Amino acid sequence: MTETQKRPVDVAVGILMQANGDVLLGQRPEGKPYAGYWEFPGGKVDPGETIFQALQREFVEELGIEVVSAEEWCGIEHVYEHAHVRLHFFISREWRGEPQSLEGQAFAWQGTVGVEPLLPATIPLLEWLDKVRY
Ligand SMILES: Nc1nc2c([nH]c(=O)n2[C@@H]2O[C@H](COP(=O)(O)OP(=O)(O)OP(=O)(O)O)[C@@H](O)[C@H]2O)c(=O)[nH]1
């Protein structure tokens, strides 16, 4: 079986949203598929974790912040050449700490999202996001 025919991999993705609607994006580091592309922070769910636990772990590892609460917003499946992913997007308006770049990635708070390129599966989200934040 090739990688893309296997069961989809669950990925927890978090959209930190400030009171003014700005959201935090990060740039994928060198060495990963789609290096240099922008995405919302997150990562794969480990065995035995809930999706929310994975979200909290990824935010501690990548940004040093504690996601206090988050609302599950939407799910998207996408087949890449390197993986078949099931993305679980959460919106969080409640976190503790200031985001820091702990793994060397660039991060940017964005109103209308201007960074590019974005991961292909994430592009449609931006239009839907504008409906919930403004
Ligand atoms: N975090 C994140 N991942 C996304 C987004 N959109 C999207 O297609 N993905 C995909 O979801 C997968 C996330 O896996 P990853 O490799 O970044 O996760 P990870 O940090 O756990 O990786 P690791 O295998 O190095 O531990 C990638 O295939 C990535 O292309 C997004 O907006 N945010």
Ligand as a Chemical Component Dictionary entry (heavy atoms), coordinates in Angstrom:
data_LIG
# 
_chem_comp.id                   LIG 
_chem_comp.type                 NON-POLYMER 
_chem_comp.pdbx_formal_charge   0 
_chem_comp.three_letter_code    LIG 
# 
loop_
_chem_comp_atom.comp_id 
_chem_comp_atom.atom_id 
_chem_comp_atom.alt_atom_id 
_chem_comp_atom.type_symbol 
_chem_comp_atom.charge 
_chem_comp_atom.model_Cartn_x 
_chem_comp_atom.model_Cartn_y 
_chem_comp_atom.model_Cartn_z 
_chem_comp_atom.pdbx_ordinal 
LIG N1  N1  N 0 -0.277 22.307 11.239 1  
LIG C1  C1  C 0 -0.905 22.329 10.067 2  
LIG N2  N2  N 0 -0.831 21.250 9.233  3  
LIG C2  C2  C 0 -1.490 21.337 8.071  4  
LIG C3  C3  C 0 -2.261 22.492 7.727  5  
LIG N3  N3  N 0 -2.799 22.301 6.483  6  
LIG C4  C4  C 0 -2.379 21.098 6.046  7  
LIG O1  O1  O 0 -2.623 20.590 4.964  8  
LIG N4  N4  N 0 -1.586 20.480 7.017  9  
LIG C5  C5  C 0 -0.949 19.170 6.853  10 
LIG O2  O2  O 0 -1.057 18.415 8.030  11 
LIG C6  C6  C 0 0.120  17.663 8.256  12 
LIG C7  C7  C 0 0.729  18.113 9.576  13 
LIG O3  O3  O 0 1.808  17.364 9.836  14 
LIG P1  P1  P 0 3.217  17.919 10.357 15 
LIG O4  O4  O 0 4.269  17.157 9.644  16 
LIG O5  O5  O 0 3.290  19.388 10.299 17 
LIG O6  O6  O 0 3.054  17.505 11.846 18 
LIG P2  P2  P 0 4.083  17.231 13.003 19 
LIG O7  O7  O 0 4.605  18.550 13.461 20 
LIG O8  O8  O 0 3.370  16.359 13.986 21 
LIG O9  O9  O 0 5.237  16.481 12.225 22 
LIG P3  P3  P 0 6.326  15.427 12.602 23 
LIG O10 O10 O 0 5.968  14.251 11.742 24 
LIG O11 O11 O 0 7.579  16.107 12.135 25 
LIG O12 O12 O 0 6.243  15.185 14.062 26 
LIG C8  C8  C 0 1.060  17.912 7.094  27 
LIG O13 O13 O 0 0.868  16.910 6.110  28 
LIG C9  C9  C 0 0.540  19.249 6.545  29 
LIG O14 O14 O 0 0.784  19.357 5.160  30 
LIG C10 C10 C 0 -2.330 23.600 8.619  31 
LIG O15 O15 O 0 -2.949 24.661 8.378  32 
LIG N5  N5  N 0 -1.632 23.450 9.771  33 
# 
loop_
_chem_comp_bond.comp_id 
_chem_comp_bond.atom_id_1 
_chem_comp_bond.atom_id_2 
_chem_comp_bond.value_order 
_chem_comp_bond.pdbx_ordinal 
LIG N1  C1  SING 1  
LIG C1  N2  DOUB 2  
LIG C1  N5  SING 3  
LIG N2  C2  SING 4  
LIG C2  C3  DOUB 5  
LIG C2  N4  SING 6  
LIG C3  N3  SING 7  
LIG C3  C10 SING 8  
LIG N3  C4  SING 9  
LIG C4  O1  DOUB 10 
LIG C4  N4  SING 11 
LIG N4  C5  SING 12 
LIG C5  O2  SING 13 
LIG C5  C9  SING 14 
LIG O2  C6  SING 15 
LIG C6  C7  SING 16 
LIG C6  C8  SING 17 
LIG C7  O3  SING 18 
LIG O3  P1  SING 19 
LIG P1  O4  DOUB 20 
LIG P1  O5  SING 21 
LIG P1  O6  SING 22 
LIG O6  P2  SING 23 
LIG P2  O7  DOUB 24 
LIG P2  O8  SING 25 
LIG P2  O9  SING 26 
LIG O9  P3  SING 27 
LIG P3  O10 DOUB 28 
LIG P3  O11 SING 29 
LIG P3  O12 SING 30 
LIG C8  O13 SING 31 
LIG C8  C9  SING 32 
LIG C9  O14 SING 33 
LIG C10 O15 DOUB 34 
LIG C10 N5  SING 35 
# 
